Amino acid sequence: MALSPVQQAAGVVAAAPGGQFVLLNVEALFNWSRANSLFPLTFGLSCCAIEFMAAGMSRHDMARFGAEVARATPRQADLMIVAGTVTEKMAPIVRTLYDQMPDPKYVISMGACATAGGPFYFDNYSVLKGVDQVVPVDVYVPGCPPRPEALIYGIMKLQQKIMREHPLLGARLAARAAAEAAAAAQPGAAPKAGA
């Protein structure tokens, strides 16, 4: 995986005398700006979507946490809030939307249905037992449906997680780069289809 110009510049700064001190301040600035400017994807599947909408209204006001700009396209969003029941038929669509989001991207699983299938999982063959079988989830918000305050608390926990990440690589990007390097190091390994 080739390094981006920003990652190459970070390597040059880190190699310079005193570069670690400068990079630490840049890291804090990058993390702060990414954590406080989350653009959620307008994506609701069930009754939890009503609570997601209520979290953006004036009483709860997600805008205080920098998450007020809900985007209608995954190419402009960096946060997917899966609010509701995910069925087997909807799972590939959720994955496609996740794949279309730019890196770094985050997922909040909102409610019992998105987290573990909810009350519909046991009596229905078509309900997925959790969205984490389709996309990696960063924060789980419990409840059926969870209150808007619970969603805002989940966003705050995600912001804390982002503040601890490396801003240029990110946890998922570093893991993906390591996996690609390990796959490339295996002799005779064929590339995966769709990768």
C-alpha positions in Angstrom: 0.0 0.0 0.0 1.5 3.3 -1.1 1.8 6.1 1.4 -0.2 9.3 0.8 1.7 12.6 0.6 0.5 13.5 4.1 1.9 10.2 5.5 5.2 10.8 3.6 5.4 14.3 5.1 4.7 12.9 8.5 7.7 10.6 8.1 9.9 13.5 7.1 8.8 15.5 10.1 9.3 12.6 12.4 12.9 12.0 11.1 13.9 15.6 11.6 15.5 16.7 14.9 12.7 17.5 17.3 10.2 16.2 14.8 8.4 14.1 17.3 7.4 17.1 19.3 6.0 18.9 16.2 4.1 15.7 15.1 2.5 15.3 18.5 0.9 18.7 18.2 -0.2 18.0 14.7 -1.7 14.7 15.8 -3.7 16.4 18.5 -5.0 19.0 16.0 -5.9 16.3 13.4 -7.6 14.1 16.0 -9.5 17.0 17.5 -10.7 18.2 14.1 -11.8 14.7 13.0 -13.6 14.0 16.3 -15.5 17.2 16.3 -16.6 17.2 12.6 -18.4 13.9 12.2 -20.7 13.7 9.2 -23.3 11.0 9.8 -24.9 9.2 6.9 -28.7 9.7 6.7 -29.5 6.0 7.1 -32.4 4.7 9.2 -33.9 1.2 8.9 -36.5 1.0 11.7 -37.9 2.7 14.8 -34.5 3.7 16.0 -34.3 6.1 13.1 -37.0 8.2 14.8 -34.7 8.6 17.8 -31.8 9.4 15.5 -33.8 12.2 14.0 -34.9 13.4 17.4 -31.2 13.6 18.4 -30.7 16.2 15.7 -33.6 18.4 16.8 -33.3 21.4 19.0 -34.0 19.7 22.3 -31.0 17.3 22.1 -29.0 19.1 19.3 -26.3 16.8 18.0 -24.8 20.0 16.5 -23.1 20.7 19.8 -20.9 17.7 19.1 -20.1 18.5 15.5 -22.4 15.8 14.0 -25.2 18.0 12.7 -24.4 17.7 9.0 -26.2 14.5 8.0 -25.2 13.6 4.5 -27.4 11.8 2.0 -24.5 10.2 0.1 -21.9 7.8 1.6 -19.1 9.6 -0.3 -19.5 12.7 1.9 -20.1 10.8 5.3 -17.6 9.4 7.7 -20.0 8.0 10.3 -22.7 5.4 9.7 -25.3 5.1 12.4 -27.1 1.8 11.8 -30.4 2.6 13.4 -32.7 -0.4 13.2 -33.2 -3.9 12.1 -30.8 -5.2 9.4 -32.3 -8.1 7.4 -30.4 -10.5 5.2 -31.7 -8.7 2.1 -30.5 -5.3 3.4 -27.0 -6.6 4.6 -25.3 -6.3 1.2 -26.6 -2.8 0.8 -25.3 -1.8 4.2 -21.9 -3.2 3.2 -21.9 -1.4 -0.2 -22.7 1.9 1.6 -19.9 1.3 4.1 -17.4 0.5 1.3 -18.4 3.8 -0.5 -17.5 5.9 2.6 -14.1 7.4 2.6 -11.4 6.4 5.2 -11.4 7.0 8.1 -14.9 5.7 8.6 -16.8 4.8 11.8 -19.9 2.8 12.6 -22.3 3.2 15.5 -24.8 0.3 16.1 -27.9 1.9 17.5 -30.5 -0.2 19.3 -31.0 -3.9 20.1 -32.0 -4.8 16.6 -28.8 -3.5 15.0 -26.7 -4.9 17.8 -28.1 -8.4 18.2 -31.2 -8.8 16.0 -33.5 -7.5 18.7 -36.9 -9.2 19.4 -37.2 -10.1 15.8 -34.2 -12.4 15.5 -35.7 -15.5 17.2 -39.0 -15.7 15.3 -37.7 -14.6 11.8 -35.2 -16.3 9.5 -34.4 -13.1 7.6 -33.1 -10.9 10.4 -29.4 -10.6 10.9 -28.0 -11.2 14.3 -26.2 -7.9 14.4 -24.7 -5.5 12.0 -21.2 -6.4 13.1 -21.5 -9.5 10.9 -21.5 -7.1 7.9 -19.4 -4.1 8.9 -17.0 -3.4 11.8 -18.7 -1.6 14.6 -16.9 1.0 16.7 -19.6 1.9 19.3 -22.7 0.0 20.4 -25.7 2.0 21.8 -28.1 -0.2 23.8 -31.8 0.2 24.1 -35.0 -0.6 22.3 -35.2 2.1 21.0 -32.4 4.0 22.7 -33.1 7.5 23.7 -31.5 10.4 21.8 -29.3 11.0 24.9 -27.9 7.5 24.6 -27.0 8.2 20.9 -25.3 11.4 21.9 -23.4 9.5 24.6 -22.4 7.0 21.9 -21.1 9.8 19.7 -19.1 11.2 22.7 -17.6 7.8 23.2 -16.7 7.6 19.5 -15.1 11.0 19.8 -12.9 9.8 22.7 -11.9 6.8 20.5 -11.0 9.0 17.6 -8.9 11.2 19.9 -6.7 8.1 20.7 -6.2 7.1 17.1 -3.2 7.9 15.0 -4.5 10.6 12.6 -2.6 9.7 9.5 -2.9 5.9 9.7 -5.9 5.2 11.9 -6.5 1.9 13.5 -8.3 0.3 10.6 -6.0 1.7 8.0 -2.9 0.4 9.9 -4.6 -3.1 10.3 -5.5 -3.2 6.6 -2.0 -2.2 5.6 -0.5 -4.9 7.8 -2.9 -7.5 6.4 -2.1 -6.5 2.8 1.6 -6.6 3.5 1.2 -10.1 5.1 -0.8 -11.3 2.1 1.8 -9.9 -0.3 4.5 -11.7 1.6 3.0 -15.1 1.1 4.4 -16.8 -1.9 1.9 -17.9 -4.6 -1.0 -16.1 -2.8 -3.7 -15.1 -5.3 -5.5 -11.8 -4.8 -9.0 -11.9 -3.4 -11.9 -11.4 -5.7 -13.4 -8.0 -5.3 -10.4 -6.6 -3.3 
